[in-house]
Amino acid sequence: MTKAVCPGSYDPVTNGHLDVISRASQLFDEVVVAVVNASVRKSRPLFSAEERVAFIEEATAHLGNVTVQPFDILVVDFARRVGADAIVKGLRAISDFEYELEMANLNRRQAQDIESVYLMAHPQYSFLSSSGVKELATFGGDIDGLVPESVARRLKEELARPRT
């Protein structure tokens, strides 16, 4: 039995994230989507961990081998806690690779038994980021097709500003 963790802030979850999660679910017997609740690298999230978990649970309900949990410890410690063999992440561009190479080496140093696995972004999602989606939503841009419908609705509620 193989198990993978797909960690991220998912603030908000995008269709690119969901593509990676879906593809991981085809490669592993079980996938735990790990929603970070205390990121050092990123600013305060727009949505609570509970809301981000709910968005992902709704969007992955059709995937029988995917569960979603928040976490606030090292990802390798979380992976061990849930019995995962691998950490799966998506890569969009060279900048992602540079950051993820550093993280993979740091994680390998902490847990040599947990493999880092990277899936290349589908070309239609290679430009897509949570921060880009939030910026579009803030200024009234079209985010349909970039995030699940329920996420798009909540983003529009939270971020939409009147145009001047």
N, C-alpha and C positions, 0 to 999 in steps of 0.2 A: 504494500500500500504506500503510495507516494502522496505527500502533502506539501503544499506551497503556501507561502504568505505573500500577498500583494500589498505592500505598505504604501501609505501616502497620506497627505492631508485631505485630499478630495474636497477642496473648498472652492468651488463645488465639484462634484463628480462630472466629468465630461464624457461624451461619446467615445473619445479616444481612450480614456481610462477603461470604459466598459468593453471596448474592443480587446484590450490587453487582458482584462479579467476573463472574458469569454474564451479567448484563445488559450489562456492558462488552464481553464477548466477542461479543455480538451487534452491537455498534456499531463495533467496530474489527476489522481483519484479524488483529491479534495483540495479546495482552495479556500483560504481564510483571507478575506479582505480586511486588512488591519488599518484602521483609521486613527492616525496619530492625534492625540489629545493635548500634547504639550510640545510642539515643535520649537526648537531653538533657532532654526534657520529662517522660519517664516514669521510674518507679523501675525497679530491676533486674527483668528479666523472670523469670517463673516457669519458663518453658521456654527451652531453648537455641534459637538461631537455626536450627540444623540440625533440631531437633525441630519447630519451627514450620513450616519449609519442608516437611518430610515430611507434616505434617498437611494442609497446603494442597494439596500434590501429590496426595495420596490423594483428597481431596475434589473436586478439579477434573480428575481423570484423564479423565472423560468429555468434557471441553471440549478439543477438538483444537488450539485456537489459544491456549491458556494455558500459560505456563511460570512457574516460581517461582525467584527468586534472592534471596539475602541482599544487603544493601548497608550501607555505613557512611560514606557521603559525602552531600553535599547531594543532595536528590531531583532537582533539575534537572540536576546533573552526572551522576547515574545515568541519568536519562532520555536525556540526550545520548549517554552511553556505549552504551546499547542501541538508539539510533536512534528513540526515541519522539517522537511529535508532541504527546502530551497526557499530563496527569496526571489520573487519575480518582479521585474520592473520593465517599463517601456522606455524605449529610446527614440527621440524625435530628431535630434541634431547633434552636431559635434559637441556643443556646449553641454548637452545631457551626458554624452559619453565621458567627458572630462570629469564631471562631478561624480558620476556613477562609478568610474574607475577608482577614484579615491575612496568612495564609500565601500565598494566591494573589497578593497584591500584592508580597510579598517575592520570591516565585518569579518573577513577571513582571519585576521589576527585575533579577534575575540572568539571566533567559533569556526574552526577548520572543518567541522563536520557539516556545516550548512553552506550549500552551494548558492552562488548568485547566478541567476539566469536572466537574460535580457531579450526582450522581444522588440523587434523593430516596429515602429509605428506604421500603421497602414498609411499609404500616401495621402489619403483624404483627411487624415488626422495629424499629419506631420507638423502642422502649424498651430495646433490647438493646445491651449494652456488654460488652466483655471483663471489665472490673472488676466489673460486676454479676454476671456468670456466676461469676467466681472467688469472690465473696462468698457466693453461693448454695451453691456447692460446699463451701466452708469449713464452713458451718453445716448441711450435710446437706439442702439444698433440692433440688428437682426441676429438673435441668438438661436432661433429655431433650427433644429438639426445639429446643433453643437452640443446640447445637453438634453437629458430627458425632459419631457413636457412639464412634469411637476417641479423640476429644478428651474426651468425657464420662468415659470409662474412666480416662484418665490424670489428669484433674482430680480424680476421686474418690480415686485412689491418692495423689496429691500433697497434697491439701488436706483430705480428710475428717478431722474430729476427733470423738472420742467425745463424745456428748451427756452433759451433767451434769444 
